[in-house]
Amino acid sequence: MERSSEKTAPFEYKGRGIFEPTINIKEYLFKIIANQGPITRSDLTKSTGIPRTTIYDTIVKLMLDEQIRKYAVPSKRRGRPKIFYEVTTLPK
């Protein structure tokens, strides 16, 4: 069964980090965050069809490279705040 969100992705996820056709997942997620950000991991998963663990691992790499940053938005209710990711503006 194919989810509607997967129809918008230019690739198909085959499992275990394999995409058809082959893509650079780090560059792909960076472009999405740059175009749609600030964005949550949940929104990234829904819009790309990529598993959340793969997205999390890639986001960590992007943060270590200082290409993106995260920030929390507290909710008015109890519980965890929403975490958003956005592109950092690095001086050139």
N, C-alpha and C positions, 0 to 999 in steps of 0.2 A: 504494500500500500504506500502510495506516494503522498507526502504532505504538500499542501499548497505552497508553503514557504520554500520548499526545496526547488520549486519550479523556477524561481528567480535566480538561483545560483548558476554560474557558468560552468559548473563541474558537478560530478557525482561522487559522493563519499562512499568508498568501497570498504571502509573499516581499517582499523589499525594504522591510522595516519596515511592511508593511501587514497589519492584523489584521481579521478579520471575526467578530463585530461589532467596531467600533472600541473600543479600550481605551487607557487611559493606562498604558503599559508601566512607567513609573517607579513609579507608585502600586501597580500589580499586583505587581511584584517586591518592593517594600518590604513589602507585606502578607505575602507568602510568607516572606521572611526573618524578619519579626517572629514569625510563627506557627511556622515550622519551624526557625529558626536555632538555633545556628550551622549553616551549610550551605555546601557547596562549589559552585563554578560548575557542575561536572559534575552534581551532584544537582539543581541548578536546571534545567539543560537537560533532564535525564531527566523531571523531574516536570511541566514546562510544555510541552515540545516547541518552545520558542523556541531559535533558533540561538545557539550560544555566543558569537559575535561581537556579536550584539544584546544578550545578557546582559552581556557584558564592558563594552560602551559604556554601558549603563544603570547598572551597578555603579559605574563611574568617576564618573558624574554624582551618584549617591547619596553617594559618599564625599566628593566636593567640597562637597556640601551638608551634610556632617557628619551625615548621617542613619544611615549604617552605617559600620562599621570592619572591617578585615581583620586577621587574625593567622595566623601560621604554626604548625603543629604538626609538629615534626621526626619523621621516621620512624626506626625502629630500623635500617633498611637505608640503603644509600647512595642518593643521588638527591635530588630536590627535595622539600621539605616540602609537606604538604597545606596549602592556603590556605582558611581558613574566613571567612565573613562573618556578622556579627551586627549587630543594631540597637544604636546608641549610646543611652545614657540621658542625654538632654540636660536640664539644669535648666530648669524653666518659670518 
